[in-house]
């Protein structure tokens, strides 16, 4: 039983959500006896042919040279390579830059596509790009034998928009059991003496609203912002807001260090407003973080009533002025841990993927 996983920049994770997901899923399926192949960018720092029992295929990726257009070339190269691999199943993570090449997909494998979020709704894109993304979404639905939704909100959308019965299979998170307060000293903060935000520097992650809300509040706790500031928006945020109360830290992918920051934060801000179930939100929940999230259907589908919600900087300021961060042991934390246990644990998710793929075979 041979499966190819396309659509990520590769494993081990050095980038973001899909890469984290590909890492967990591929290793989990390999442990269950699948022959798993994960496509990786030629620029990925890990250059060996196998990782934890998973086979790696590197394809040329010029994104670092020509920008976003390079993603389309990389996905094209992956799809062309998949034609000679004799896969039983091809699992595509997302559709943004690969669905335009759907006619080149091999005929024999079953094509399964994870529909990610509603990319065409993201405010960071121009009207022209959003129109293309809606078209790409339609192509993905048309060309896939089976759709997967990582969010129940996305599942409902696909049912309503395309009459498609997508499988609901979310991401997962591991419980964090090893708090070590000394681990956060390098960031110049004390346990429960800071707020935390971990995100890519994108406008629709509402980073600026959170920063402005913290600055506007009466709280003297600093906000630690973790994420690469190499793009234009990141550079703007750092230049405009970096001060004693707003501490920028470069992006990192060390789960242990990130979880220490999450666990010891007074309040964790999650500003993502587009997409499905966000892995970083699940990891915050599994790290016993008290959470304040942007108010939208995706976040509410995961957190339910177990978080504080904000729309804008005024909401952020009001929440902080209410002294909410002093309720570290609030029942929200316990309820979110139960949600992870019951719905978003990796063992159950990988078992469900295994059952689904076995059914397909």
C-alpha positions as CSV (number, residue, x, y, z in Angstrom):
1,X,0.0,0.0,0.0
2,X,1.8,3.1,-1.3
3,X,0.8,6.7,-0.6
4,X,2.3,9.9,-1.9
5,X,1.8,13.1,0.1
6,X,2.1,16.3,-2.0
7,X,1.5,19.9,-1.2
8,X,3.9,20.6,1.6
9,X,7.4,22.0,1.6
10,X,8.6,18.8,3.2
11,X,9.5,17.2,6.4
12,X,10.8,17.5,9.1
13,X,8.7,20.7,9.6
14,X,10.7,23.9,8.9
15,X,7.8,26.1,7.8
16,X,4.2,25.8,9.0
17,X,0.9,23.9,9.5
18,X,0.8,21.6,6.5
19,X,4.4,20.6,7.1
20,X,3.7,19.8,10.7
21,X,0.7,17.8,9.6
22,X,2.6,15.9,6.9
23,X,5.3,15.1,9.5
24,X,2.9,13.5,12.0
25,X,0.7,11.8,9.4
26,X,3.5,10.3,7.3
27,X,5.3,8.8,10.3
28,X,2.1,7.5,11.8
29,X,1.1,5.8,8.6
30,X,4.6,4.4,8.1
31,X,4.4,2.9,11.6
32,X,1.1,1.2,10.5
33,X,2.8,-0.5,7.5
34,X,2.2,2.0,4.7
35,X,4.9,2.8,2.2
36,X,4.8,6.6,2.5
37,X,6.5,9.1,0.3
38,X,6.5,12.8,1.1
39,X,7.5,15.4,-1.5
40,X,10.0,18.0,-0.3
41,X,11.3,21.2,-1.7
42,X,14.8,21.1,-3.2
43,X,15.7,23.9,-0.8
44,X,14.6,22.0,2.4
45,X,17.5,22.0,4.8
46,X,17.1,18.2,5.5
47,X,18.7,16.5,2.5
48,X,18.6,12.8,3.3
49,X,16.3,10.3,1.5
50,X,14.5,9.0,4.6
51,X,13.2,10.4,7.9
52,X,11.7,8.2,10.6
53,X,10.7,5.5,8.2
54,X,9.2,7.9,5.6
55,X,10.7,8.1,2.1
56,X,11.5,11.6,0.8
57,X,11.4,12.9,-2.7
58,X,13.0,16.2,-3.5
59,X,11.7,18.3,-6.5
60,X,13.0,21.5,-7.8
61,X,11.5,24.5,-6.1
62,X,12.5,28.0,-7.3
63,X,10.3,29.9,-4.8
64,X,13.4,31.4,-3.1
65,X,14.4,32.9,-6.4
66,X,11.2,34.0,-8.1
67,X,8.7,34.2,-5.2
68,X,5.1,32.9,-5.1
69,X,5.2,31.7,-8.7
70,X,7.8,29.2,-7.7
71,X,5.1,27.3,-5.7
72,X,3.3,26.5,-9.0
73,X,6.5,25.2,-10.6
74,X,7.3,23.1,-7.5
75,X,3.8,21.6,-7.5
76,X,4.0,20.9,-11.2
77,X,7.3,19.1,-10.7
78,X,5.9,17.0,-7.9
79,X,2.8,16.0,-9.9
80,X,5.0,15.1,-12.9
81,X,7.2,13.0,-10.7
82,X,4.2,11.2,-9.2
83,X,3.3,9.8,-12.6
84,X,6.2,7.4,-12.4
85,X,5.8,6.3,-8.7
86,X,2.9,3.8,-8.9
87,X,1.1,5.2,-5.9
88,X,-2.2,3.7,-4.7
89,X,-3.3,7.0,-3.2
90,X,-2.1,10.6,-3.8
91,X,-2.9,12.9,-0.9
92,X,-2.7,16.5,-1.8
93,X,-2.4,19.1,1.0
94,X,-4.2,22.2,-0.3
95,X,-5.1,23.3,-3.8
96,X,-3.8,26.8,-4.3
97,X,-0.9,26.1,-6.6
98,X,-1.5,22.5,-7.7
99,X,-5.1,22.3,-8.9
100,X,-4.3,24.1,-12.2
101,X,-2.2,21.0,-13.1
102,X,-4.9,18.5,-12.3
103,X,-5.0,17.1,-15.9
104,X,-1.4,15.9,-15.3
105,X,-2.3,13.8,-12.3
106,X,-1.8,10.0,-12.9
107,X,-5.0,8.1,-13.7
108,X,-4.4,5.0,-11.4
109,X,-4.1,6.4,-7.9
110,X,-7.1,7.6,-5.9
111,X,-6.8,11.4,-5.6
112,X,-7.6,12.7,-2.1
113,X,-7.4,16.5,-1.4
114,X,-7.3,18.3,1.9
115,X,-9.2,21.5,1.1
116,X,-7.4,23.6,3.7
117,X,-9.2,26.9,4.4
118,X,-11.3,29.3,2.3
119,X,-8.2,30.8,0.7
120,X,-10.2,33.1,-1.6
121,X,-11.6,34.9,1.4
122,X,-8.2,36.0,2.8
123,X,-7.9,39.8,2.9
124,X,-4.1,39.7,2.2
125,X,-4.9,38.8,-1.4
126,X,-6.0,41.2,-4.1
127,X,-9.4,40.9,-5.8
128,X,-7.8,39.3,-8.8
129,X,-5.9,36.7,-6.8
130,X,-9.0,35.9,-4.7
131,X,-10.9,35.3,-7.9
132,X,-8.2,32.9,-9.1
133,X,-8.2,31.1,-5.7
134,X,-12.0,30.5,-6.0
135,X,-11.4,29.0,-9.4
136,X,-8.6,26.8,-8.1
137,X,-11.0,25.6,-5.3
138,X,-13.5,24.5,-8.0
139,X,-10.8,22.7,-9.9
140,X,-9.7,20.8,-6.8
141,X,-13.3,19.7,-6.1
142,X,-13.7,18.6,-9.7
143,X,-10.5,16.7,-10.0
144,X,-10.5,14.9,-6.6
145,X,-12.0,11.5,-5.9
146,X,-12.4,12.4,-2.2
147,X,-12.2,15.6,-0.3
148,X,-11.0,16.0,3.3
149,X,-12.0,19.0,5.5
150,X,-9.9,19.7,8.6
151,X,-12.7,21.9,10.0
152,X,-16.4,21.2,10.5
153,X,-17.0,24.7,9.2
154,X,-15.2,23.8,6.0
155,X,-17.1,20.5,5.7
156,X,-20.4,22.4,5.9
157,X,-19.2,24.9,3.3
158,X,-18.2,22.2,0.8
159,X,-21.6,20.5,1.3
160,X,-23.4,23.7,0.7
161,X,-21.3,25.1,-2.1
162,X,-20.5,21.9,-4.1
163,X,-22.9,19.3,-2.7
164,X,-19.7,17.4,-1.7
165,X,-19.6,15.0,1.3
166,X,-16.1,15.8,2.5
167,X,-14.6,13.6,5.3
168,X,-13.9,15.6,8.5
169,X,-10.4,14.7,9.6
170,X,-8.7,17.5,11.7
171,X,-5.1,18.1,12.7
172,X,-3.9,17.0,16.1
173,X,-1.7,18.0,19.0
174,X,0.4,16.4,21.7
175,X,-0.1,17.2,25.3
176,X,2.7,19.2,26.9
177,X,3.7,17.6,30.2
178,X,7.1,19.2,31.0
179,X,7.0,22.8,32.1
180,X,10.5,24.2,32.9
181,X,10.2,27.9,33.8
182,X,13.9,28.5,33.3
183,X,13.5,27.8,29.6
184,X,11.8,31.1,29.0
185,X,14.5,33.3,30.6
186,X,16.2,33.8,27.3
187,X,13.2,35.8,26.1
188,X,13.5,38.3,29.0
189,X,10.2,37.3,30.6
190,X,8.9,35.7,33.7
191,X,6.3,32.8,34.0
192,X,2.8,34.3,33.6
193,X,4.3,37.7,33.3
194,X,3.7,38.1,29.5
195,X,1.2,37.7,26.7
196,X,2.1,35.5,23.7
197,X,1.3,35.6,19.9
198,X,2.7,33.0,17.5
199,X,1.9,33.5,13.8
200,X,3.2,34.3,10.4
201,X,3.3,38.0,9.8
202,X,0.1,38.4,7.7
203,X,-2.6,41.0,8.0
204,X,-5.4,38.4,8.3
205,X,-3.8,37.0,11.4
206,X,-4.8,40.3,13.1
207,X,-1.3,40.8,14.6
208,X,-1.5,44.6,14.4
209,X,-4.9,44.7,16.1
210,X,-3.6,42.5,19.0
211,X,-0.4,44.7,19.3
212,X,-2.4,47.9,19.4
213,X,-4.9,46.4,21.9
214,X,-2.0,45.5,24.2
215,X,-0.5,48.9,23.9
216,X,-3.9,50.5,24.5
217,X,-4.6,48.5,27.7
218,X,-3.6,49.3,31.2
219,X,-1.6,46.1,31.6
220,X,2.1,46.4,32.1
221,X,2.8,42.9,30.8
222,X,4.8,42.7,27.5
223,X,3.5,40.9,24.4
224,X,6.0,38.4,22.9
225,X,5.4,38.1,19.2
226,X,7.0,35.0,17.6
227,X,7.3,34.8,13.8
228,X,9.6,35.7,11.0
229,X,9.6,39.4,10.2
230,X,11.4,39.0,6.9
231,X,8.4,39.9,4.7
232,X,7.2,43.5,4.2
233,X,4.4,43.3,6.7
234,X,6.7,41.8,9.3
235,X,9.3,44.5,8.8
236,X,6.5,47.2,9.1
237,X,5.3,45.7,12.4
238,X,8.7,45.5,13.9
239,X,9.7,49.0,12.8
240,X,6.4,50.5,14.0
241,X,5.8,48.7,17.3
242,X,8.9,47.2,18.8
243,X,9.4,48.6,22.3
244,X,9.6,47.4,25.9
245,X,6.0,46.2,25.8
246,X,6.2,44.5,22.3
247,X,9.0,42.0,22.1
248,X,9.6,40.4,18.7
249,X,11.2,36.9,18.4
250,X,12.2,35.3,15.1
251,X,10.1,32.3,13.9
252,X,11.2,28.9,15.3
253,X,10.0,25.3,15.0
254,X,11.3,23.8,18.2
255,X,8.1,22.4,19.7
256,X,9.6,22.1,23.2
257,X,10.6,25.8,23.3
258,X,7.3,27.0,21.8
259,X,5.3,24.9,24.3
260,X,7.3,26.4,27.2
261,X,6.3,29.8,26.0
262,X,2.7,28.8,25.5
263,X,2.4,27.1,28.9
264,X,4.0,29.9,30.9
265,X,2.1,32.8,29.1
266,X,-0.5,34.8,31.0
267,X,-2.7,34.8,27.9
268,X,-2.2,33.4,24.4
269,X,-3.5,35.4,21.5
270,X,-4.7,33.5,18.4
271,X,-5.6,36.0,15.6
272,X,-6.0,33.6,12.6
273,X,-9.2,34.4,10.8
274,X,-9.0,32.3,7.6
275,X,-8.5,28.6,7.1
276,X,-9.7,25.6,8.9
277,X,-8.5,24.0,12.1
278,X,-5.2,25.8,12.8
279,X,-2.4,23.6,14.3
280,X,-0.9,26.3,16.4
281,X,-4.3,26.8,18.1
282,X,-4.5,23.1,19.0
283,X,-0.9,23.2,20.3
284,X,-1.8,26.2,22.5
285,X,-4.8,24.3,23.9
286,X,-2.7,21.2,24.5
287,X,-0.1,23.3,26.3
288,X,-2.7,24.5,28.9
289,X,-2.6,28.1,27.6
290,X,-5.4,30.4,28.4
291,X,-6.6,31.6,25.0
292,X,-8.0,34.8,23.5
293,X,-9.0,34.2,19.9
294,X,-10.3,36.2,16.9
295,X,-14.0,35.7,16.7
296,X,-14.9,33.6,13.7
297,X,-16.5,30.3,12.8
298,X,-13.2,28.4,12.5
299,X,-11.9,29.3,15.9
300,X,-15.3,28.9,17.6
301,X,-15.7,25.4,16.0
302,X,-12.5,24.3,17.9
303,X,-12.6,26.3,21.1
304,X,-16.4,26.4,21.5
305,X,-17.1,28.6,24.6
306,X,-13.7,27.9,26.2
307,X,-11.9,31.2,25.2
308,X,-12.3,34.9,25.2
309,X,-13.0,36.4,21.7
310,X,-12.1,39.7,20.1
311,X,-12.9,41.5,16.8
312,X,-10.6,44.5,17.1
313,X,-8.0,46.3,19.2
314,X,-10.7,47.7,21.5
315,X,-11.9,44.2,22.4
316,X,-8.3,43.2,23.2
317,X,-7.8,46.2,25.4
318,X,-11.1,45.6,27.3
319,X,-10.3,41.9,27.8
320,X,-6.9,42.7,29.3
321,X,-8.3,45.5,31.5
322,X,-10.7,43.1,33.0
323,X,-7.8,41.2,34.6
324,X,-8.7,38.0,32.6
325,X,-5.0,36.8,32.6
326,X,-5.1,36.4,36.4
327,X,-7.5,33.4,36.0
328,X,-4.8,31.0,34.8
329,X,-6.6,28.0,36.3
330,X,-9.9,28.9,34.8
331,X,-12.1,26.1,33.6
332,X,-11.4,27.1,30.0
333,X,-8.0,25.4,30.3
334,X,-9.4,22.1,31.5
335,X,-12.2,22.0,29.0
336,X,-9.7,22.7,26.1
337,X,-7.5,19.8,27.3
338,X,-10.6,17.6,27.2
339,X,-11.3,18.7,23.7
340,X,-7.8,17.8,22.6
341,X,-8.1,14.4,24.3
342,X,-11.5,13.6,22.7
343,X,-11.2,15.1,19.3
344,X,-7.8,16.3,18.3
345,X,-5.3,13.7,19.6
346,X,-2.8,12.4,17.0
347,X,-3.4,8.7,17.8
348,X,-7.1,8.9,17.0
349,X,-6.5,11.1,13.9
350,X,-3.9,8.7,12.4
351,X,-6.2,5.7,13.2
352,X,-9.0,7.5,11.3
353,X,-6.8,8.2,8.3
354,X,-5.6,4.6,8.3
355,X,-9.2,3.4,8.3
356,X,-10.2,5.8,5.5
357,X,-7.3,4.9,3.3
358,X,-7.8,1.2,3.9
359,X,-11.4,1.7,2.9
360,X,-10.3,3.4,-0.3
361,X,-7.9,0.6,-1.1
